Amino acid sequence: MIDIRDHAGGCTIAIRTQPNAKRSDIIGEHNGLFKIAVTAPPEDGRANAMLLDFFAHWLGFKRSCLELIGGASNRNKVVLVRGCTPEELAVTIAQLSGN
């Protein structure tokens, strides 16, 4: 189960990033983390920026609704999703993933 938690500003989701991928894509759940591959290298924050852009687009949210709040220099990240409850985010992810 993906780690999605309540937060004062919305909810947080634990994400495992795979930088330098051949294509940006949603991989799925991996040990409680939502795994996302991005094509950008992990240099100068490019993979982090691409992660937030790609994930926001995939969810159908504005980019400004997402903020990296943990793991800037780690593959394991914590992303704040504003204006969304953990339940709403879980349902959205399940629907988009086809689960």
Sine and cosine of phi, psi and omega as CSV:
sin_phi,cos_phi,sin_psi,cos_psi,sin_omega,cos_omega
0.00,0.00,0.71,-0.71,-0.03,-1.00
-0.95,0.30,0.69,-0.72,-0.02,-1.00
-0.98,0.22,0.99,-0.16,0.08,-1.00
-0.86,-0.51,0.81,-0.58,-0.09,-1.00
-0.81,-0.59,0.41,-0.91,0.07,-1.00
-0.94,0.33,0.54,-0.84,0.01,-1.00
-0.54,-0.84,0.49,-0.87,-0.02,-1.00
-0.83,0.55,-0.51,0.86,-0.03,-1.00
-1.00,-0.08,0.03,1.00,-0.04,-1.00
0.50,-0.87,-0.96,-0.29,0.09,-1.00
-0.46,-0.89,0.29,-0.96,0.05,-1.00
-0.88,-0.47,0.47,-0.88,0.06,-1.00
-0.74,-0.67,0.69,-0.73,0.05,-1.00
-1.00,0.06,0.80,-0.60,-0.07,-1.00
-0.80,-0.60,0.66,-0.75,0.13,-0.99
-0.96,-0.28,0.86,-0.51,-0.05,-1.00
-0.98,-0.17,0.65,-0.76,0.11,-0.99
-0.89,-0.46,1.00,-0.09,0.00,-1.00
-0.97,0.25,0.20,-0.98,0.03,-1.00
0.86,0.51,0.50,0.87,0.02,-1.00
-0.97,0.23,0.32,-0.95,0.04,-1.00
-0.92,0.38,-0.54,0.84,0.08,-1.00
-0.49,-0.87,0.48,-0.88,0.05,-1.00
-0.97,0.25,0.74,-0.67,-0.07,-1.00
-0.30,-0.95,0.37,-0.93,0.12,-0.99
-1.00,0.07,0.84,-0.54,0.00,-1.00
-1.00,0.00,-0.65,0.76,0.01,-1.00
0.83,-0.55,-0.32,-0.95,-0.04,-1.00
-0.98,0.18,0.67,-0.74,0.01,-1.00
-0.59,-0.81,0.97,-0.25,0.00,-1.00
0.79,0.62,0.69,0.72,0.03,-1.00
1.00,0.09,-0.05,1.00,0.02,-1.00
-0.95,-0.32,0.51,-0.86,0.07,-1.00
-1.00,0.01,0.92,-0.40,-0.11,-0.99
-1.00,-0.03,0.77,-0.63,-0.01,-1.00
-0.74,-0.67,0.78,-0.63,0.07,-1.00
-1.00,-0.10,0.66,-0.75,0.08,-1.00
-0.75,-0.66,0.49,-0.87,-0.05,-1.00
-0.99,0.17,-0.33,0.94,-0.05,-1.00
-0.95,0.33,0.54,-0.84,0.07,-1.00
-0.98,0.22,0.39,-0.92,-0.01,-1.00
-0.99,0.14,0.82,0.57,-0.03,-1.00
-0.80,-0.60,0.69,-0.72,0.07,-1.00
0.82,0.57,0.50,0.87,0.04,-1.00
0.97,0.26,0.16,0.99,-0.05,-1.00
-0.92,0.39,-0.64,0.76,0.02,-1.00
-0.92,0.40,-0.63,0.78,0.04,-1.00
-0.89,0.45,-0.71,0.70,0.00,-1.00
-0.89,0.45,-0.69,0.72,0.00,-1.00
-0.92,0.40,-0.61,0.79,0.04,-1.00
-0.84,0.54,-0.77,0.64,-0.03,-1.00
-0.91,0.42,-0.67,0.74,0.03,-1.00
-0.89,0.46,-0.75,0.67,-0.04,-1.00
-0.91,0.42,-0.72,0.69,-0.04,-1.00
-0.91,0.43,-0.68,0.74,0.03,-1.00
-0.88,0.48,-0.71,0.70,0.01,-1.00
-0.88,0.47,-0.71,0.71,-0.02,-1.00
-0.88,0.48,-0.66,0.75,0.01,-1.00
-0.96,0.28,-0.36,0.93,-0.09,-1.00
0.99,0.13,0.41,0.91,0.00,-1.00
-0.97,-0.24,0.33,-0.94,0.15,-0.99
-0.94,0.33,0.56,-0.83,0.01,-1.00
-0.86,0.52,-0.55,0.84,-0.03,-1.00
-0.92,0.38,-0.21,0.98,0.03,-1.00
-0.98,0.18,-0.25,0.97,-0.05,-1.00
-0.93,-0.37,0.63,-0.78,0.03,-1.00
-0.57,-0.82,0.72,-0.69,0.08,-1.00
-0.98,0.20,0.89,-0.46,-0.04,-1.00
-0.91,-0.42,-0.02,1.00,0.04,-1.00
-0.31,-0.95,0.58,-0.81,0.08,-1.00
0.99,0.12,0.52,0.86,-0.05,-1.00
-0.83,0.55,-0.55,0.83,-0.02,-1.00
-0.92,-0.40,0.44,0.90,-0.05,-1.00
-0.74,-0.67,0.41,-0.91,0.07,-1.00
-0.94,0.33,-0.45,0.89,0.05,-1.00
-1.00,0.02,0.86,-0.51,-0.09,-1.00
-0.86,-0.51,0.32,-0.95,0.18,-0.98
-0.82,-0.57,0.84,-0.54,-0.03,-1.00
-0.90,-0.43,0.77,-0.64,0.09,-1.00
-1.00,0.07,0.78,-0.62,0.08,-1.00
-0.92,-0.38,0.95,-0.32,-0.06,-1.00
-0.98,0.22,0.55,-0.83,0.10,-0.99
0.95,0.32,0.45,0.89,-0.07,-1.00
-0.57,-0.83,0.69,-0.72,0.07,-1.00
-1.00,0.07,0.31,-0.95,0.06,-1.00
-0.84,0.54,-0.63,0.78,0.00,-1.00
-0.91,0.42,-0.70,0.71,0.01,-1.00
-0.89,0.45,-0.67,0.74,0.01,-1.00
-0.91,0.41,-0.67,0.75,0.02,-1.00
-0.88,0.48,-0.67,0.74,0.02,-1.00
-0.91,0.42,-0.71,0.71,0.01,-1.00
-0.86,0.51,-0.73,0.68,0.00,-1.00
-0.89,0.45,-0.68,0.73,0.01,-1.00
-0.88,0.47,-0.68,0.73,0.00,-1.00
-0.91,0.41,-0.69,0.72,-0.02,-1.00
-0.95,0.31,-0.47,0.88,0.01,-1.00
-0.99,0.11,-0.22,0.98,-0.03,-1.00
0.99,0.16,0.35,0.94,0.00,-1.00
-0.99,-0.15,0.00,0.00,0.00,0.00
